[in-house]
Amino acid sequence: MAQNDLMPDRSPRTPSVSCVFVCHDGAGRLLLARRGAGARDEPGTWDTGAGALEYGETFEAAVTREVGEEYATTPLEISQLGVRNVLRDDPPSHWVALVFAVRVDPAMVAIGEPHKFDRLGWFTRDALPTPLHSQLPPTLALLPDHLG
């Protein structure tokens, strides 16, 4: 029996790889973006930045590219925090999230993708805005206390 005969209504799916970054100022404040109407999911929620790892790209290159695209700035320091296996039912998705802490200069940050984000803000971990994106709490759980 051919593979297609076993699962005629399903196409093969593989998880994507995403570089998630929590930008901070090095003094306890975290940069969050509010997802706008053009966001892929959960518009109106506050989240960190993220982007897909492209073929042949190092993690650091992906984070640097995505920070530039989303926040119009260059990372001052990048450190890997951990890895998450993200499985969601709504919307149906599966990705491997490599999570990074990224120090940036607050004076150099701006919205780089206004079609995805409509607001930026600096927050402390004990005074986060609401509503939060569903994936933000488990991402922030990987962040060391001294960074936020």
C-alpha angles and dihedrals in degrees: 000000000000121000090247090056090058095054108018095164098045130076120208112269131193130189118255124229118237132186107217117194131195106202117208138173096230090247101081102279124119126207114228131178127211110230112238132213091277095055118122092240144354099024114199094033127114118241146156122253127274143164143178121273108242124220112278094010124130118230091247092050091050092049092046091049094047095046087052093049097044103033103021093233142097124248116250093197134005126196128173114236104181149293131275129194103215119199118174134177097197107071094010105243144140126195141154108235118205103198123212137181111223124191113211136174106256091211090061099050123107137152105277097178108041090173089065104031131038101182142022127202142173115230141170119234091249093052106044121160123245143273099036124202110258092246097049100083095054090045093051089048087071093054115101114242094244092061098056 
